[in-house]
Amino acid sequence: MNEILDYIKNNNLDYMVQGELSKAVSEGLGIDNAQAFSAITQLLKDGDLVLSGGQKIVSIDKLNLHKGKLTGHARGFAFCKILDEEIDDVFIPHTKLKNALNKDVVLVKINALPDGRSEGEVFKVVKRNDENIVGTLLINNKNNKFAFVRPDDSKNFSDIFVKLDKNIKAKHLDKVVVRITNSEGGGKSPEGKIMEVLGDANQKGVDILSIIREYNLYEEFGYDVMEEARSISQEVSEKDKQGRVDFTNEQIVTIDGVDSKDFDDAIGIEKTKDGYRLGVHIADVSYYVKPNSALDREAYRRATSVYFVDRVLPMIPKELSNGICSLNPGVERLTMSVIVDLDDHANIKSYKICEGVIKSSARMTYDDVYAILCGDSEVSARYESLVPKFKLMEELHALLMKKRERRGALELDVPEAKIILNEAGAVVDIQKYERNTAHMLIESFMLLANEIVAKETVAKHVPSMYRVHEQPDGLKMSAFFKFCSGLGLHINGQPETVTPKDLQKLLYEIKDRPYEEVVNKVMLRSLQKARYSSKNLGHFGLAAEFYCHFTSPIRRYPDLVVHRVLKELVLKKPDENTLEKFSDFIGDAALISSEREKLAENAERAVDDLKKAEYMQDKIGQQFDAIVSGVNTFGVFVELDNTVEGLCGEEDLPRDTYAYIEDQYLLKGHDNSFQLGQKVRVECTATNLQKRQVSFKIVKK
């Protein structure tokens, strides 16, 4: 397809009717005329070619058109993210959208404005958004023949017209799932069809179910997936263990959260004559989830487990995730294991990657391990035989952490929320999620294993999937430098070539200062987003030359891919066909895994925001200490100590005339100014569960 498009562009075959064009292409490229005609039809459908002046076909380049995807705004305008081009997002006013809607793929023309800015206008809708839209049903007529659906997501800036019939059992203000069927211009509402009635918005669970539908996440597994999962034995047989290294006589433990049910990593450690032997044992999901099986196709489609405050949407069924793949105590389980020998300074002397079988000695929690490390006699007595192991782990973790620090790895301390529900599903408390030494030592060992595996796949010159974190964008980093300068902070180096060491030095400088948390947040926003790639591009944040995800195959598809790479390409001698098959597959899997990861993060954040708004409902009128966590033209965002964040609109600030100074993260007035990180006293004024928002007003600076 690309070859045909390039041939049309390079040979100026514009303004021809389709029959003429397909003949010219077929003769020029030596392909069948019908094949050329079919390809041109597809290129027209995809928006790479368009009809202009009747039936004449033109490439979009010739008409200065760009293909992009719209993101709507509640006020009716949109931004267009241009696809496959290094162009900033294009602003499109409501009057230039024609009948385009949020998430539509469109062709846009970019026009220069007299003031130097640019503005887009939609030329054509290439592909309608066919995703489900969740909203509230509004029935305002007596005969119940039609209604409107007001989308929960304000990016869908139009109410959707729907027809009602006796088969739709829905009431006014019910939550429903709707899909656009067509969209008219001229100010009319788009028309849609109700796909599902979720129920009363106040009914338990409907709020989170609405978010699951809004983000097109998958709840139930299909019949073929469940049939396959249930057919897998829940016990490890002698046949399963053939050819594997037997670790069942070693003291190996899992360390996880108190609520965890799927244990995909376990640790064993020994003191050696001149250092340590560390065993990182990871559930061998790839033994049970075979390529292109029903389980594999579903895991590929989901790409990640999604964790909500009251439920988990797992990547694979619980028969595997909580059953045969979970490293439960006292039972044999299959693993992919990394056994690494380190010296007294935690330098790697040698390592081995192998297929193994373990029997976990204990299911430990972070809290219990931390209590042991702090000298709690009661917990230590309960796990007396394991206490020396945990002390060794702490010792090795401290050495590994120092090594990461020396090379420049960034330890960004951005607190997460721990939302506590009662039995009825209502929020009773929100706290900062505290990480302790037990969390960090497991993290150290997982990082080490991930780096070793990535290094091994690079050394063997085999295709694999990497977790990459690229050099920061110079413009974003320049803005961060200016922000720090406004706080009197200096960063070594230049924005375009900043190193992890430069940023690490800054983090040390601000440790325990009042603005430590906000600088951490702004730094994080200024860095690139980590993603999956078939190329090893290194990991900036970890200051690591090689990095991949290997340690969580129960909940992440990329880890499962890496396990297969190790088995088929590293532990065996692969042929050219196998290498090519993996290479073709990994590029696509990396892309969809990155997309699904982002979707899952957004959905998890939406649920957290919803529950935070719910928690604040009975606190309207109460005052709180907060910090300014965001600054914009329309006001400032503030964050309470428990991570609840909300907006103080300009009308909720002290009366003044304000100017937004973007590179200083500052809203400056004549008598009042508000800057990122500033401490303020606020009063909660409103909550909006539908928009998942909390509103505050500034009481005192």
N, C-alpha and C positions, 0 to 999 in steps of 0.2 A: 504493500500500500504506500509506504513512504517513498519507495523507488518510483512509483507512478506519479506521485505528487511532485517529487523533485524534478522528474522529467518534464512535467507540464510547466513548472516555474522556470527551469533553466532554458527551455526552448521557446518561452513566450507564447505558449499555446492558449492564450486567453481570447475571450469573446468568440468562441466557437460553440455550435450546438453540440449536444451530447454525441450524436452519431458521428459527426466529423472528428470530434475530439478523440473518441475511442478508436477510430480508424488510425488517426495519427499516432496515438500511443502504441497501439498494437504493432504497427509497422516499425516504429522507432525502437521499441524494446524487444520485438520479435516474440510477442505473446499472442494468444488467441484473442480475437476481437470481442467475443462474449465475455472473456475474463476482464478485459480492459473496461468494457461497458459496465460490468458489475462493480468493479473497483471504483469507478467514477461515481456511480450511484451512492456507494458507501461514503465516499469523501464528501459528497453533497450533504448526506445525512449527518455526518460528523461535524459539519461546519468548516471544513478545510477548503472547500470550494463553494461558491454561491452562484445563484442565477442573477444576472443583471441585464436589464434591457430586454425583457422578454425571456427567451429560452437560451440566451448566451451564458456560457459558463466562465467564471473568473475566479482566480485564486484570491484568497482574502488579503494576501500581501499587496496585490495590485490595487485594492480599494482602501488600503491602510486600515484594515480591520484587525482586531485582536480577539482571540477566544479566551473567555474567562468564566469564573463562577461568582455569582452574586451573594453577598451577605447583606441582608436587609437591616433596616433600623426602624425602631418604633415610630419615628417621626415621618416615615414614608420614603426616605431616600435610601440609597444603597451604595456599597462599595463593591468594586469588581476586582477580584484577584486574577490577574492575567496568568494563564497557564503556559508553561514551557517558555517563558520569556522573563528576563530580569528587568521587570518594570514594576514600579510602586503601584500599590492598589489605587484604583481610579474611582474618584467620587462621581456618582451619578445622581442628579437631582430627581425628584419625583416626576417632574414633567418630562424627563427624558428616558423614563423606564419603559415606556409603551405599556405592554401588558406583562412584563417580566416580574417574577416574584423571587423571594428568598430561595437560594440554593439552585436556581436555574442556571444552566450553562448557556451563555449568550455570546454573540459577536457584538463588540462595541467599537465605536469610532471615538478617538480621543481628540478633543479640540482644545487649542490653546486659548486662554482668556486674556483680555487686555492687561490684567494686573500680574501676568506672569504665571498664574496657576493654570492647571489643566482640569478639564471636566469631560466626562464621557457621556455618550448617548447610545442606547441599545439599538442596534441595526436589526437584529433577528434573534429570536429564542431558538437555540440549537436543541436543547434537551430540557424538558420539564423536570422539576424535582418530583420524583416518584416515591419519596419517603413518606412515612406516616407522619401526620401532624396531630398533636394532642391539644385539646382545648375544652372550653366550657360551652355547653349547648345553651343557646338563648332562644326560647320559644316565646315570641311576642304576638302571636296571632291566635284567634279563637278556634279555628278549625284544624290546627295542628298539621297543616299540609306542608309547611316549610319552616325553616329555622336558620339561624346563623350559628357558626362555631367561632368563638373568639380564641385564637391560639394562645397557649401558655407562653410560648416563646415570642417575645415582642419583635424579634427579627422578621417574623411573619406578620407584616404590618397591615394586612387586610383581614377583616372578618370573612369567613367562608360560607357561602350560601349552600344549604343542603335541603333536599326534598325529604319529607317524612312520609312513611307509610305504616300500616299496621304491624309490619314485621319488625319495626324498630322500636324496641321497648325502652324508651329513654324519656326522662323527665327534664323539665327546665332546670338548668344549672348542673346537670350530670356531666361528668367527665367522659369524653368520647374520643375515639381515634378516627381521623378523617383523612382522605387522600384526594388531592386535586384531580378533577376529571377534565376541566377545561378552564380557561381564563380569558375573559373578554377585556378589551380596551375601553376607553371612554368613561373611566371612573366606576364601572360596574365591579361588584365583588366577584372573585373567582368562585367557580362552582366546584363542589366536592361531593364525595360519597362517604357516608358513615360506615367504617369498617368494623368497629367494635364499640360497645358501650361498656365503660369501665365501672360506672356506678356513681353514687353520691360522693362528692369530693370530701365530705367529712367522715366517710366510712373508713375504718382502720385498713391501712395498706394501700388504699387507692392513690394516695399522694405519691408514694414511691413507684407504684405500678405505672402511673402516668409518666414518670421520668424514664422508666424502662422502655415504654412504648415510644416516647419522644426521641430517644437516642437509638431506636431500632436495635435494642439488645435482645438476646435470645434467652428465654426462660426455660422452656421444656426441650428435652431432647427427642428427636424423632424415633419412630418405632424401630427402624433399622439400626440406629445407633444404640438404643437400649437393648435390643436383641443381641447385638454383638457384645456389649458390655456384660450382660448377664451370662453369656456363654463362657466367659473367662473364669477359670478356677480361682478361688480365693486362697488357695494354698500353693506354696512353691513345691514342685515335684523334684525328684532326683534328676529327671531328664532336663528340667529347667536349669539345674545347677551345673550341668556338664560344661567343662572348659572354663569355668569361672574360678577366681581366687577365693578361697574360703576364709572369711574374716569372722566367722560366727563365734570363735572362742575369745575374741578381743572385747575389751570393755569399750563399747561405742554407745553414745547417747544422742538423743535429739533434744534441742533446746528451742522452744517456741513460745508464743503467747498462750495465756491461760485458756483462751477460747478457741485455739486452733484445733482443727480436726484432720487436716492433711499435712503430713510430715514428709517433706521431700528432701531434707538434708540431715545428715547425722555426722558426728565428729568422734574420732578416736585420736588419742595423743599419747606419746611415750617420751620419756627423757632418754636420750642416747648418750654415748660416751663423750661426744663433743657437740651436743646440740639437742635437736628435737626431731621426732618423726610424727608428722601430722597426717591423719587420714580424713579426707573429705569424701563422704559417701553420699551419692545422689540417687534418688529413686530412678530405676531404669524403666521409665515409661515407654521408651521406644521398643522394648521387648514385647509389650502388649498392644501398642498402637502402631500397627503396620502401615507402611506407605499406601495411600489411596484406598484404605479401608473406610468403612462408614465412620468409624471413630476418628480417623485421621482427617477426613474431609470436614467433619464438624469442628474439630480442634483448629484446623486451618481457618475456617470461616469465623470462629470466635476469636482466635489468636491469643486471648488472655482471659483469666478469670476476673470478674468484676466484684469488688467488695463494697457492700453498702452497710449502713449502720445496723440493719436488722436482718440482712440476708446476704448470701453469696450466689452469684451466677457463675458456676464453675465452667472451666474450659472443657473438662471431661467429666463423665458421670461419676457419681459418688461411689459406685461399685469399684472404680479404679482410684479416684482421688482420695477417698477415705478408707478404701479397702486394700486391694492387693498391691497398689503402688505406694501406699502410705507406709512409712518406716515405723510401724507401730511396735511397741516394746514386746519382747518375749516371743516374737514370731520371725521366721526367716523371710527375708526380702531381697530381691535382686537389685543390684546397684551398678552405676558407673562410678568408679572410684579413682580419686587422685591421691596417690601416696607420695608425700614429699619429705625429703630429708633436708633439714636446715642446720646451719652451724649455730654457735652461741650468740651470733649477732643477727640471726634470722636471714642470713644469706642462703640462697638455694644451692645445695650441693648436688642433688639429683632428684628425679621424680619418675613416677611410673603411672601411666593411665591404663586402667584395666576394667574388665567386667568382673563384678564381685557378687558375693552373697554375704549378708550380715544378719545378726540378731541383736537388735537394740537392747541394751541393758536397762535403760530407764527413759521414760518420757519426762523430761525436765521442763520447767517454765523459766522464763527470764527472771521472774521475781524470786524464785527459790535459789537459782544460781547466784543472783546478786546478793541475796541474804547470806549465802555461804561465803562469798568473797568478802562480805563485810564482817564475818566472824559470828554470825547468828548460831548459837550453840544448839538450839532445838532443831533447826533445819539441817545443820551439819551432822547431827547425830542420826537423823533419818536417812541420810545418804552417805554414811561414814566411809564406805569403800570407794566412793567416787570423788570425795573431797580433794585428794591429791591431784586428780585429773583436772578439776576446775582451777586449781591453783596454777598448774602447768599452763593451762589455756590462757589464763590472765597474764602470765609471764610472757608467753610467746606473742600474744596480742599486743602488749606494750612495745615489744621490739619491732613488730610489723608496722605498728602505727608510726613509730619514730622513723622507720625507713620511708614510709609514704610521705611523711612531713618533710624529710630531707630532700626528696625529689620535687616537692612543690604541690602535692595533692591538696585540694581545697576541702576544708571541713566547714561547709555552710550550715549554720545552725538556724534553720527556719522551722519553728514549732508547728506541729500538726494538732488538730483537735481530737479529743476523745469524747465522743457524744454518748451519754448514758441514758438508756431508755428504761421505763418500767414495764411491767408485764402487759400493759395495755398498749404499748408502743409509743407512749408519750415521752418527751424529753424531760428528764428530771435534773440533769446537770451537764455542763460542758466544761471540760478541763483541758489544759495543755497535756499532750501526750509526752510523757517523760521517757527519754532513752537512758538506759544505765549501762554499766560496764558489760553486763551479760549480752545486751543487744549488740554492743560494739565489737565484742570479741568474735561473735558469730559473723558479723559483717566483715571483719578482717580476714577470716578464714575463707569466706565465700569470694571475696575480692581476689585473694591469692589463687584460688582454684580457677577462677574465670581467666585470670591473666595467664596462668600456665597453659590452659587449654587453647587460648587464642594464639599464644606464642607457638605452640606445637603445630597447629593447623597452618600457620604462616611458614614455619620451617619445613613442613612437608609439601608445600606448594599445592595444597588442595583447596578447592572452593569451599567456603564456609560463610557463616553469618556472624557479623561483628556488631558490637554495641559501640557506636562511634559518637564522639562529642568533639565537634570541630572548633577551630580557632574562632574566637568571638568576632562578630561583625564590627568593623572599624567605627562606623557611625554610632552604633549603640554604645560601644565602649568609650567613644569620645564624650557622649552625653554623661556617662557614668563618671568619667574623670572630672568633668565640670561640676557635677553634683558633689563629689568628694571635696573638690577644691572649695566649694561654698561652705563646707563644714570645717575647713582648715586642714584637710587631710591631703597628703601628697602620695601619688603612686609612681613608682619607678617605671621607666620604659615609655613607649608610645602606644596610643590606643590601637593602632593597626597591628602592632607586633607584640602586644602585651603577653607575658608568660604567666603560667600558673604561679611561679615563684613570686612575681610582682604582686599578684592579687593576694597570695598567702601572707605576704609581709604586711599588707594592709589589714587583713583579718586579725593578725596578732596585735597590731597597734590599737584596734578598736575594742579588744576584748574587755568585757565588763564596763564599757562606757555606755552612757544612756542611749546612744543611737546605734549600738551594735546590731540589734535585730533588724532595724530598717535598712542599714547598709548591706547586711546579708541579703535582704529581700531584693533590693535594687540591683545588687551584683548578680543575683540569680536571674532576674529579668533581662539583664544585659548580656548574658551568655547565650550561646546557641542551645537549641533543644536537642537533647540526646536522641538518637534514632538507630534503627537497624539498617545495615548495609552489607552488600556482598563484598565490599572493599574494606580492607583494614586501614582506617584513617586515624587511628589513635583515639585516646580519650583525654581531652584537655583538662577537665575537672579533676580527674584522677592522676594527671600527669603520667599517663601510662601509654607506652608505645603500642602495646597489644591488649585488647580487651574484648570479651564476648560475654554473653549470658549462657551459663551452663548449669546453674545450681537450682533452678526452679522449674523443671519440666512438667510438673503437675499443673502449674498455673500459667506458663508462658510457652507459646509455640516455638519461638526462636531457640529456646533451650532444648526442646525436643529435636529440632533440626540439627543442632550442634552435636547431640548425642549420636544421631544417625551418621553424621560426618565422621565422628571418631570411630564408629564401628566399621563403616564401609570403606572409608578412605584412609584412615590412619592406622587402625589395628590390622587391616587387610591390605593387600596390594591391589589397587583398583585398576580396571581396564579403562580405555579411552571412552567407551560408551557410558560407563558409570560416572566418570568425571564430568562428561558433557551434560548428562541428565541432572546431576546435582547443580551444576553451574546455572543451567537454564531455570531450574526451580527456585533456587535461593534468592535470585533477584526479585522475583514476584512475591515470594513469601516475606522478604524483608520489607517490601513496600506495604503490603496489607497489614503486617504486624505493627508497623509504625502507626498506620492510620487507626487501627483498632485500639491500640494503646492510648492514643490521644482521645478517642471517643470514650473509652472507659474512664479516663481521668476526668473528662468533662462531666460525665454522668455522675461519678462519685462526688465531684465538687457540687453539682446541682443538688444532690440529696443532702449533703452537709449544709449547704446554704438554706435549703428548705427547713431542716430541723433547727438550725440556728434562729431562723425567723419565727418558727413555732415556739421556741424556748423564750424568746423575747416578748411574746404576745402579752403576758401578764406583768411586764416590767415597764410598760409605757408610763412615763412621768418620773421614773427613777433616774438617778444620776450616777455616772460612772467615770472613772479615770480612763483615759484612752491616749493613743498616739495617732498622729496624722499618718495614714498608711498609703494615701494616694492623693494626687492633686490634679485637677482638671479645670477646664474653662468654666464648668457649671458648678463647681464646688469642691469639697474635699471629702475623701473617704477617711473614716476613723476606725481603729481597731481596739477592742477591749482586751484586757489581759487574758481572757479565756478564748481568744481568737475570733469572737463574733465581730464582723465588720459591717459597716453601714455607711450611707451617704449623708453628709450635711450639704444640702443644696445651698446655692448662693443666698436664698431667702432665709436659710437657717443659720447664716453667719452674722456676726455683728454688722450693722448697717454701715456700708462703705462703698466706694467705687473700686472694684478689683481689676487687676490685670494679671493674666496668666503668663508666667515666665517659664517656658517649657524646660530649658536646659538646666534650670536651678530647682525644678520641682517645687515651684513657689507660686502662691496666689497672693499678690501684693496689693494692698490698699493704701489709702492715705494714712489711716490711723491703725490699721490692723493688717497683719500678714500671717500667712499659714504656709509652713514648709514641711516637707516629708520628714517624719521623725519627731516632730514637735509634740510636746505633752499638752493635752487639753482636758477640760472637764466637759462632759456632754450629758445631754438628757435624751432618753429614748422617746421619740414622738409618734412613731407609727411602725407597723409591720404590714407586709403584703405577702401572703403565702403563695398566691398565684405567681407573682414575680420573684418570689424567694428573696425578698429584700427587707432590710431594716433601715429606718430613717432616724437620724439624730439631729439635735441642734447644739451648737457650741454655747456652753454656759460661761466658761472661763478659760482663759489661756494659761 
